[in-house]
Amino acid sequence: MLEIIGNVDKVIGPVVQARNIKKARMLDLVEVGENHLVGEIVKLRGERASIQVYEDTTGLVPGADIYSSGEPLSVELGPGLIGTIYDGIQRPLEVIRDSSGQFIQKGIHVSSLDHEKKWKYEPVVETGDEITVGEIIGKIQETRLIEHRVLVPPGITGEVAWAAGPGEYNVTETVLKVKEPGGSVKEINLNHNWPVRQPRPHKKKLAISSPLITGQRVIDTLFPVAKGGTVVIPGGFGTGKTMTQHALAKWSDADIIVYIGCGERGNEMTDVLQEFPKLIDPRTKRPIWRELY
């Protein structure tokens, strides 16, 4: 539920200075002006705030209302992420293109995941079972090759009070009800939101113990990469960084490739979107991208 928390004072490019700010916290997600431009509070001082807006602020004027739900910038997690192209605030670009054309309209809001699509769900827990955070409660065959395992979200522990049977469900439908030790009952869906700046909880970090076979002999021999490790490819314009990424995506022994273009030139991203669908996984003989079923 959105409520007005202040007004625009000044607009300096993508940064908005706000006044009369009430009920706001650092890093809260806000919507600015009549077009509801998406932004984030990056500075607070008294009743004034600085907001980083992630859309074009042309036409935004002082006095415009600022809205907030009191929630931080978050992503929606669940089946359907694989094979989707998102912008920096997890808006699916293909859905936007189909609804508004080749250009992103100001303030457009679409669900990150398809809330109408039905997924074939196979439960692995029953009524009366004790479950805890991170435990698998069901499985979904998200693609031909990838099985999506539905986990108990962080913050939920207790006894299964009700469990959905095998069937087809969309991501917003309840598949499990959990009775917590205090007596309250919480519902679990196939999706949930998670703040982008909050690390996901983990029981322990696994030690690096095996190499990532990249399929490029010069890398595997001279610059070996470990599974779970990090590597950088420095280089100037046109030196082959993107082509190396293509080769790693195609030949490395990884099941899922996630490409994040940060600060890329437009022609570089165009090249990725045009060339990636043509790459064939030599292990499965199938495209590494887009052909899901």
C-alpha atoms as a printed R data frame, in Angstrom:
    type eleno elety resid chain resno      x       y       z
1   ATOM     1    CA   MET     A     1  0.000   0.000   0.000
2   ATOM     2    CA   LEU     A     2  1.588   3.261  -1.142
3   ATOM     3    CA   GLU     A     3  1.328   6.476   0.859
4   ATOM     4    CA   ILE     A     4  2.689   9.971   0.284
5   ATOM     5    CA   ILE     A     5  5.843  10.542   2.347
6   ATOM     6    CA   GLY     A     6  7.055  13.902   0.962
7   ATOM     7    CA   ASN     A     7  7.484  16.168  -2.026
8   ATOM     8    CA   VAL     A     8 10.083  16.903  -4.671
9   ATOM     9    CA   ASP     A     9 12.263  19.925  -3.869
10  ATOM    10    CA   LYS     A    10 14.875  19.864  -6.648
11  ATOM    11    CA   VAL     A    11 15.683  17.639  -9.621
12  ATOM    12    CA   ILE     A    12 19.366  17.250 -10.534
13  ATOM    13    CA   GLY     A    13 19.510  14.739 -13.367
14  ATOM    14    CA   PRO     A    14 18.682  11.306 -11.926
15  ATOM    15    CA   VAL     A    15 18.964  12.609  -8.342
16  ATOM    16    CA   VAL     A    16 15.897  14.099  -6.648
17  ATOM    17    CA   GLN     A    17 16.142  16.246  -3.535
18  ATOM    18    CA   ALA     A    18 13.017  15.793  -1.402
19  ATOM    19    CA   ARG     A    19 11.456  17.767   1.464
20  ATOM    20    CA   ASN     A    20  8.806  17.138   4.134
21  ATOM    21    CA   ILE     A    21  9.886  13.488   4.323
22  ATOM    22    CA   LYS     A    22  7.950  11.408   6.839
23  ATOM    23    CA   LYS     A    23  8.080   7.692   7.716
24  ATOM    24    CA   ALA     A    24 11.124   6.980   5.540
25  ATOM    25    CA   ARG     A    25 14.254   4.924   6.008
26  ATOM    26    CA   MET     A    26 17.539   4.651   4.181
27  ATOM    27    CA   LEU     A    27 17.348   2.469   1.054
28  ATOM    28    CA   ASP     A    28 13.536   2.446   0.987
29  ATOM    29    CA   LEU     A    29 12.010   1.980  -2.453
30  ATOM    30    CA   VAL     A    30  9.991   5.014  -3.516
31  ATOM    31    CA   GLU     A    31  7.943   6.192  -6.493
32  ATOM    32    CA   VAL     A    32  8.332   9.795  -7.587
33  ATOM    33    CA   GLY     A    33  5.814  12.069  -9.332
34  ATOM    34    CA   GLU     A    34  2.602  11.361 -11.204
35  ATOM    35    CA   ASN     A    35  4.405   8.813 -13.398
36  ATOM    36    CA   HIS     A    36  5.560   6.890 -10.287
37  ATOM    37    CA   LEU     A    37  9.217   6.788 -11.319
38  ATOM    38    CA   VAL     A    38 11.070   4.107  -9.370
39  ATOM    39    CA   GLY     A    39 13.817   5.330  -7.042
40  ATOM    40    CA   GLU     A    40 15.665   4.613  -3.831
41  ATOM    41    CA   ILE     A    41 16.438   6.796  -0.808
42  ATOM    42    CA   VAL     A    42 20.232   7.131  -0.603
43  ATOM    43    CA   LYS     A    43 20.518   9.948   1.968
44  ATOM    44    CA   LEU     A    44 18.399  11.165   4.891
45  ATOM    45    CA   ARG     A    45 18.863  14.269   7.013
46  ATOM    46    CA   GLY     A    46 15.940  15.421   9.140
47  ATOM    47    CA   GLU     A    47 12.959  15.888   6.849
48  ATOM    48    CA   ARG     A    48 15.074  16.048   3.705
49  ATOM    49    CA   ALA     A    49 16.211  13.152   1.527
50  ATOM    50    CA   SER     A    50 18.185  12.413  -1.603
51  ATOM    51    CA   ILE     A    51 16.609   9.909  -3.970
52  ATOM    52    CA   GLN     A    52 18.371   8.052  -6.777
53  ATOM    53    CA   VAL     A    53 15.780   7.639  -9.538
54  ATOM    54    CA   TYR     A    54 16.310   4.728 -11.922
55  ATOM    55    CA   GLU     A    55 14.271   6.248 -14.768
56  ATOM    56    CA   ASP     A    56 14.302   9.382 -16.924
57  ATOM    57    CA   THR     A    57 13.335  12.381 -14.759
58  ATOM    58    CA   THR     A    58 12.521  14.707 -17.679
59  ATOM    59    CA   GLY     A    59  9.310  16.609 -16.872
60  ATOM    60    CA   LEU     A    60  9.512  15.991 -13.125
61  ATOM    61    CA   VAL     A    61  8.810  19.260 -11.262
62  ATOM    62    CA   PRO     A    62  9.224  20.552  -7.680
63  ATOM    63    CA   GLY     A    63  6.210  19.879  -5.507
64  ATOM    64    CA   ALA     A    64  5.442  16.487  -7.025
65  ATOM    65    CA   ASP     A    65  4.426  13.819  -4.529
66  ATOM    66    CA   ILE     A    66  6.720  11.013  -3.433
67  ATOM    67    CA   TYR     A    67  5.182   7.654  -2.549
68  ATOM    68    CA   SER     A    68  6.493   4.695  -0.562
69  ATOM    69    CA   SER     A    69  5.331   1.354   0.791
70  ATOM    70    CA   GLY     A    70  8.089   1.328   3.400
71  ATOM    71    CA   GLU     A    71  9.836  -1.622   1.793
72  ATOM    72    CA   PRO     A    72 13.459  -1.748   0.561
73  ATOM    73    CA   LEU     A    73 14.431  -2.365  -3.063
74  ATOM    74    CA   SER     A    74 13.786  -6.096  -3.473
75  ATOM    75    CA   VAL     A    75 13.750  -8.826  -6.088
76  ATOM    76    CA   GLU     A    76 11.086 -11.459  -6.622
77  ATOM    77    CA   LEU     A    77 12.447 -14.998  -6.425
78  ATOM    78    CA   GLY     A    78 10.754 -18.111  -7.761
79  ATOM    79    CA   PRO     A    79 10.345 -20.297 -10.854
80  ATOM    80    CA   GLY     A    80 10.483 -18.368 -14.121
81  ATOM    81    CA   LEU     A    81 13.733 -16.455 -13.656
82  ATOM    82    CA   ILE     A    82 15.689 -18.670 -16.042
83  ATOM    83    CA   GLY     A    83 15.631 -17.416 -19.612
84  ATOM    84    CA   THR     A    84 14.237 -13.963 -18.782
85  ATOM    85    CA   ILE     A    85 15.861 -10.618 -19.665
86  ATOM    86    CA   TYR     A    86 15.556  -7.984 -16.925
87  ATOM    87    CA   ASP     A    87 16.531  -4.363 -16.525
88  ATOM    88    CA   GLY     A    88 18.342  -3.143 -13.407
89  ATOM    89    CA   ILE     A    89 15.236  -3.180 -11.202
90  ATOM    90    CA   GLN     A    90 14.005  -6.604 -12.335
91  ATOM    91    CA   ARG     A    91 11.419  -5.525 -14.878
92  ATOM    92    CA   PRO     A    92 11.139  -8.137 -17.669
93  ATOM    93    CA   LEU     A    93 12.069  -6.309 -20.858
94  ATOM    94    CA   GLU     A    94 10.260  -8.673 -23.207
95  ATOM    95    CA   VAL     A    95  6.989  -8.163 -21.334
96  ATOM    96    CA   ILE     A    96  7.498  -4.387 -21.468
97  ATOM    97    CA   ARG     A    97  8.216  -4.561 -25.210
98  ATOM    98    CA   ASP     A    98  5.033  -6.532 -25.835
99  ATOM    99    CA   SER     A    99  2.919  -4.089 -23.834
100 ATOM   100    CA   SER     A   100  4.480  -0.712 -24.676
101 ATOM   101    CA   GLY     A   101  6.649  -1.159 -27.778
102 ATOM   102    CA   GLN     A   102 10.385  -0.754 -28.275
103 ATOM   103    CA   PHE     A   103 10.792   2.030 -25.711
104 ATOM   104    CA   ILE     A   104 10.287   1.745 -21.955
105 ATOM   105    CA   GLN     A   105  7.523   4.079 -20.857
106 ATOM   106    CA   LYS     A   106  8.014   6.171 -17.732
107 ATOM   107    CA   GLY     A   107  6.825   4.544 -14.545
108 ATOM   108    CA   ILE     A   108  5.808   1.266 -16.161
109 ATOM   109    CA   HIS     A   109  5.255  -1.458 -13.559
110 ATOM   110    CA   VAL     A   110  5.106  -5.151 -14.440
111 ATOM   111    CA   SER     A   111  5.548  -8.280 -12.338
112 ATOM   112    CA   SER     A   112  9.049  -9.722 -12.334
113 ATOM   113    CA   LEU     A   113  7.629 -13.243 -12.599
114 ATOM   114    CA   ASP     A   114  4.610 -14.418 -14.575
115 ATOM   115    CA   HIS     A   115  1.857 -14.646 -11.949
116 ATOM   116    CA   GLU     A   116 -0.560 -16.410 -14.297
117 ATOM   117    CA   LYS     A   117  1.630 -19.249 -15.529
118 ATOM   118    CA   LYS     A   118  0.986 -22.628 -13.919
119 ATOM   119    CA   TRP     A   119  3.909 -24.791 -12.794
120 ATOM   120    CA   LYS     A   120  3.755 -28.541 -12.203
121 ATOM   121    CA   TYR     A   121  4.544 -28.903  -8.507
122 ATOM   122    CA   GLU     A   122  5.609 -32.096  -6.718
123 ATOM   123    CA   PRO     A   123  5.579 -31.838  -2.895
124 ATOM   124    CA   VAL     A   124  8.173 -33.700  -0.811
125 ATOM   125    CA   VAL     A   125  6.763 -32.945   2.678
126 ATOM   126    CA   GLU     A   126  3.493 -33.946   4.348
127 ATOM   127    CA   THR     A   127  1.216 -32.643   7.084
128 ATOM   128    CA   GLY     A   128  2.870 -33.146  10.466
129 ATOM   129    CA   ASP     A   129  6.462 -32.919   9.214
130 ATOM   130    CA   GLU     A   130  8.872 -30.608  11.028
131 ATOM   131    CA   ILE     A   131 10.595 -28.194   8.656
132 ATOM   132    CA   THR     A   132 13.191 -25.474   9.011
133 ATOM   133    CA   VAL     A   133 14.738 -22.687   6.953
134 ATOM   134    CA   GLY     A   134 16.239 -23.833   3.657
135 ATOM   135    CA   GLU     A   135 14.588 -27.266   3.646
136 ATOM   136    CA   ILE     A   136 13.188 -28.531   0.346
137 ATOM   137    CA   ILE     A   137  9.390 -28.685   0.367
138 ATOM   138    CA   GLY     A   138  8.737 -29.365  -3.312
139 ATOM   139    CA   LYS     A   139 10.145 -29.603  -6.819
140 ATOM   140    CA   ILE     A   140  9.322 -27.997 -10.164
141 ATOM   141    CA   GLN     A   141 10.809 -28.942 -13.530
142 ATOM   142    CA   GLU     A   142 11.537 -25.366 -14.597
143 ATOM   143    CA   THR     A   143 13.256 -26.313 -17.869
144 ATOM   144    CA   ARG     A   144 14.110 -29.547 -19.656
145 ATOM   145    CA   LEU     A   145 17.416 -29.651 -17.772
146 ATOM   146    CA   ILE     A   146 16.905 -27.654 -14.570
147 ATOM   147    CA   GLU     A   147 14.884 -28.808 -11.575
148 ATOM   148    CA   HIS     A   148 13.740 -25.936  -9.376
149 ATOM   149    CA   ARG     A   149 13.679 -26.907  -5.713
150 ATOM   150    CA   VAL     A   150 11.237 -24.921  -3.592
151 ATOM   151    CA   LEU     A   151 12.765 -24.081  -0.216
152 ATOM   152    CA   VAL     A   152 11.414 -22.885   3.099
153 ATOM   153    CA   PRO     A   153 12.023 -19.097   3.058
154 ATOM   154    CA   PRO     A   154 14.205 -17.477   5.751
155 ATOM   155    CA   GLY     A   155 12.379 -16.802   8.992
156 ATOM   156    CA   ILE     A   156  9.980 -19.765   8.910
157 ATOM   157    CA   THR     A   157 10.348 -22.858  11.105
158 ATOM   158    CA   GLY     A   158  7.766 -25.225  12.548
159 ATOM   159    CA   GLU     A   159  5.303 -28.020  11.797
160 ATOM   160    CA   VAL     A   160  3.501 -28.474   8.490
161 ATOM   161    CA   ALA     A   161 -0.160 -27.734   9.179
162 ATOM   162    CA   TRP     A   162 -1.263 -28.216   5.565
163 ATOM   163    CA   ALA     A   163  0.484 -29.235   2.361
164 ATOM   164    CA   ALA     A   164 -0.799 -28.921  -1.198
165 ATOM   165    CA   GLY     A   165 -0.869 -32.089  -3.235
166 ATOM   166    CA   PRO     A   166  0.742 -32.649  -6.632
167 ATOM   167    CA   GLY     A   167 -0.691 -30.329  -9.253
168 ATOM   168    CA   GLU     A   168 -0.277 -27.128 -11.190
169 ATOM   169    CA   TYR     A   169  0.034 -23.837  -9.304
170 ATOM   170    CA   ASN     A   170  1.025 -20.283 -10.105
171 ATOM   171    CA   VAL     A   171  3.731 -18.558  -8.071
172 ATOM   172    CA   THR     A   172  1.295 -16.660  -5.828
173 ATOM   173    CA   GLU     A   173 -0.746 -19.687  -4.715
174 ATOM   174    CA   THR     A   174 -0.149 -21.168  -1.270
175 ATOM   175    CA   VAL     A   175  1.464 -24.619  -1.313
176 ATOM   176    CA   LEU     A   176  2.248 -24.983   2.392
177 ATOM   177    CA   LYS     A   177  1.023 -23.726   5.763
178 ATOM   178    CA   VAL     A   178  3.436 -23.874   8.681
179 ATOM   179    CA   LYS     A   179  2.495 -23.719  12.365
180 ATOM   180    CA   GLU     A   180  5.339 -22.005  14.189
181 ATOM   181    CA   PRO     A   181  6.345 -22.762  17.798
182 ATOM   182    CA   GLY     A   182  4.438 -19.674  19.016
183 ATOM   183    CA   GLY     A   183  1.220 -20.913  17.425
184 ATOM   184    CA   SER     A   184  1.060 -18.533  14.466
185 ATOM   185    CA   VAL     A   185  0.516 -19.992  11.008
186 ATOM   186    CA   LYS     A   186  2.502 -18.786   8.003
187 ATOM   187    CA   GLU     A   187  1.799 -19.512   4.358
188 ATOM   188    CA   ILE     A   188  4.473 -20.394   1.806
189 ATOM   189    CA   ASN     A   189  4.033 -19.667  -1.895
190 ATOM   190    CA   LEU     A   190  6.246 -20.560  -4.812
191 ATOM   191    CA   ASN     A   191  7.666 -17.025  -4.776
192 ATOM   192    CA   HIS     A   192  8.921 -14.525  -2.226
193 ATOM   193    CA   ASN     A   193 10.630 -11.123  -2.195
194 ATOM   194    CA   TRP     A   194 14.128 -10.494  -0.896
195 ATOM   195    CA   PRO     A   195 15.952  -7.165  -0.282
196 ATOM   196    CA   VAL     A   196 18.791  -6.808  -2.785
197 ATOM   197    CA   ARG     A   197 21.248  -5.447  -0.220
198 ATOM   198    CA   GLN     A   198 20.606  -8.138   2.375
199 ATOM   199    CA   PRO     A   199 22.810 -11.236   1.976
200 ATOM   200    CA   ARG     A   200 21.006 -14.542   1.727
201 ATOM   201    CA   PRO     A   201 21.500 -16.626   4.890
202 ATOM   202    CA   HIS     A   202 23.674 -19.716   4.644
203 ATOM   203    CA   LYS     A   203 24.723 -22.466   7.018
204 ATOM   204    CA   LYS     A   204 28.338 -22.492   5.880
205 ATOM   205    CA   LYS     A   205 30.520 -21.563   2.944
206 ATOM   206    CA   LEU     A   206 32.009 -24.482   1.051
207 ATOM   207    CA   ALA     A   207 35.748 -24.538   0.560
208 ATOM   208    CA   ILE     A   208 36.991 -24.173  -3.007
209 ATOM   209    CA   SER     A   209 38.062 -27.655  -4.017
210 ATOM   210    CA   SER     A   210 37.517 -28.263  -7.734
211 ATOM   211    CA   PRO     A   211 38.342 -26.405 -10.956
212 ATOM   212    CA   LEU     A   212 35.832 -24.959 -13.383
213 ATOM   213    CA   ILE     A   213 36.674 -26.506 -16.734
214 ATOM   214    CA   THR     A   214 36.219 -23.583 -19.102
215 ATOM   215    CA   GLY     A   215 36.922 -25.488 -22.321
216 ATOM   216    CA   GLN     A   216 39.604 -22.930 -23.237
217 ATOM   217    CA   ARG     A   217 42.997 -24.586 -23.000
218 ATOM   218    CA   VAL     A   218 44.922 -21.354 -22.483
219 ATOM   219    CA   ILE     A   219 42.714 -20.467 -19.486
220 ATOM   220    CA   ASP     A   220 42.580 -23.962 -17.984
221 ATOM   221    CA   THR     A   221 46.365 -24.324 -18.289
222 ATOM   222    CA   LEU     A   222 47.738 -20.889 -17.444
223 ATOM   223    CA   PHE     A   223 44.901 -19.189 -15.533
224 ATOM   224    CA   PRO     A   224 42.800 -21.956 -13.917
225 ATOM   225    CA   VAL     A   225 39.454 -20.931 -12.415
226 ATOM   226    CA   ALA     A   226 37.942 -22.599  -9.340
227 ATOM   227    CA   LYS     A   227 34.257 -23.435  -8.985
228 ATOM   228    CA   GLY     A   228 32.901 -20.896  -6.543
229 ATOM   229    CA   GLY     A   229 35.741 -18.495  -7.291
230 ATOM   230    CA   THR     A   230 35.967 -15.159  -9.092
231 ATOM   231    CA   VAL     A   231 37.947 -14.102 -12.128
232 ATOM   232    CA   VAL     A   232 38.358 -10.853 -14.050
233 ATOM   233    CA   ILE     A   233 39.044 -10.340 -17.765
234 ATOM   234    CA   PRO     A   234 40.693  -6.912 -18.195
235 ATOM   235    CA   GLY     A   235 41.111  -5.320 -21.601
236 ATOM   236    CA   GLY     A   236 40.454  -2.322 -23.776
237 ATOM   237    CA   PHE     A   237 37.786  -1.768 -26.418
238 ATOM   238    CA   GLY     A   238 37.539  -4.525 -29.000
239 ATOM   239    CA   THR     A   239 40.084  -6.834 -27.382
240 ATOM   240    CA   GLY     A   240 37.747  -9.829 -27.168
241 ATOM   241    CA   LYS     A   241 36.264  -9.725 -23.667
242 ATOM   242    CA   THR     A   242 32.726 -10.367 -24.872
243 ATOM   243    CA   MET     A   243 33.846 -13.144 -27.216
244 ATOM   244    CA   THR     A   244 35.659 -14.772 -24.298
245 ATOM   245    CA   GLN     A   245 32.436 -14.610 -22.302
246 ATOM   246    CA   HIS     A   246 30.622 -16.273 -25.193
247 ATOM   247    CA   ALA     A   247 33.217 -19.064 -25.218
248 ATOM   248    CA   LEU     A   248 32.991 -19.562 -21.442
249 ATOM   249    CA   ALA     A   249 29.184 -19.654 -21.580
250 ATOM   250    CA   LYS     A   250 29.272 -22.259 -24.336
251 ATOM   251    CA   TRP     A   251 32.083 -24.570 -23.259
252 ATOM   252    CA   SER     A   252 32.403 -24.373 -19.459
253 ATOM   253    CA   ASP     A   253 30.919 -27.168 -17.350
254 ATOM   254    CA   ALA     A   254 28.240 -24.933 -15.789
255 ATOM   255    CA   ASP     A   255 24.519 -25.711 -15.714
256 ATOM   256    CA   ILE     A   256 23.235 -22.109 -15.626
257 ATOM   257    CA   ILE     A   257 24.793 -18.974 -17.136
258 ATOM   258    CA   VAL     A   258 23.750 -15.592 -15.684
259 ATOM   259    CA   TYR     A   259 24.911 -12.587 -17.717
260 ATOM   260    CA   ILE     A   260 24.865  -9.169 -16.023
261 ATOM   261    CA   GLY     A   261 25.684  -6.183 -18.214
262 ATOM   262    CA   CYS     A   262 26.711  -3.284 -15.965
263 ATOM   263    CA   GLY     A   263 27.950  -0.110 -17.646
264 ATOM   264    CA   GLU     A   264 28.024  -1.793 -21.040
265 ATOM   265    CA   ARG     A   265 27.755   0.143 -24.281
266 ATOM   266    CA   GLY     A   266 24.554  -0.349 -26.228
267 ATOM   267    CA   ASN     A   267 26.244  -2.178 -29.094
268 ATOM   268    CA   GLU     A   268 27.875  -4.616 -26.652
269 ATOM   269    CA   MET     A   269 24.518  -5.553 -25.131
270 ATOM   270    CA   THR     A   270 22.987  -5.832 -28.601
271 ATOM   271    CA   ASP     A   271 25.764  -8.235 -29.565
272 ATOM   272    CA   VAL     A   272 25.104 -10.373 -26.489
273 ATOM   273    CA   LEU     A   273 21.356 -10.532 -27.134
274 ATOM   274    CA   GLN     A   274 21.888 -11.410 -30.791
275 ATOM   275    CA   GLU     A   275 24.691 -13.945 -30.379
276 ATOM   276    CA   PHE     A   276 23.796 -15.802 -27.175
277 ATOM   277    CA   PRO     A   277 20.683 -17.481 -28.635
278 ATOM   278    CA   LYS     A   278 22.881 -18.979 -31.364
279 ATOM   279    CA   LEU     A   279 25.272 -20.716 -28.973
280 ATOM   280    CA   ILE     A   280 24.770 -24.490 -28.665
281 ATOM   281    CA   ASP     A   281 25.720 -26.405 -25.530
282 ATOM   282    CA   PRO     A   282 28.044 -29.186 -26.753
283 ATOM   283    CA   ARG     A   283 26.972 -31.484 -23.888
284 ATOM   284    CA   THR     A   284 23.219 -31.316 -24.489
285 ATOM   285    CA   LYS     A   285 23.243 -30.241 -28.167
286 ATOM   286    CA   ARG     A   286 20.641 -27.634 -27.261
287 ATOM   287    CA   PRO     A   287 20.743 -23.804 -27.252
288 ATOM   288    CA   ILE     A   288 22.214 -22.435 -24.021
289 ATOM   289    CA   TRP     A   289 19.567 -19.717 -23.943
290 ATOM   290    CA   ARG     A   290 15.863 -19.273 -24.636
291 ATOM   291    CA   GLU     A   291 14.825 -22.814 -25.636
292 ATOM   292    CA   LEU     A   292 13.380 -23.875 -22.315
293 ATOM   293    CA   TYR     A   293 10.915 -26.578 -23.292
